[in-house]
Amino acid sequence: MSTTETRVAPATLRTATGREATRWVGAHCREAPGLTTATVLTTVAGAALQVLPVLLLGRVVDGVVEGRPQSVLVTIGALMVAAALLGAAATAVSTYLVGRLGADLLARLREGAVRAVLGMPSARIEQVGRGDVLSRVGDDVAVLSKGIRTAVPTVFSAGVLVVIATLGMFGLDWRLGLAGAGALPAYAL
């Protein structure tokens, strides 16, 4: 006598696609245009100021080769130090603003998750299982929170820095710029 068991797969909650998540983030960033703009501008300024000392160093080398007066070289050196300090400050402000924007997004995400769960029929919650629902509201938001606080500022700043550094390479020589642009797909991956 053999028994055939038919197992019913437990129902699961739907997971947003990357495109849906990106649209959601974009829509919520548009709701805070001042904070979003300030975040982008400080990130771009920080990246540009981090690249500027390297470009100025090229001017120092050119000045030494051309025999320019020491006062010009000292001025360029002072500009390098100022750019490095301002770049560090802008990067710190950018990291803070990305974190603040991320905290706002997480608060809205938590509210939306709770609102969605409270709007679900109780039969659906029982079908899915309370553990899955609690996991989505708790664990998933915690993982997103950690990512927004740590990974997003780093990746965003690094991405902007790579683009500005590539543009700076084009400013030095178009061949150097092409070489830098050749590395962009690796950074994108």
Secondary structure, 3 states (H helix, E strand, C coil): CCCCCCCCCCCCCCCCCHHHHHHHHHHHHHCCHHHHHHHHHHHHHHHHHHHHHHHHHHHHHHHHHHCCCHHHHHHHHHHHHHHHHHHHHHHHHHHHHHHHHHHHHHHHHHHHHHHHHHHCCHHHHHHHCHHHHHHHHHHHHHHHHHHHHHHHHHHHHHHHHHHHHHHHHHHHCHHHHHHHHHCHHHHHC
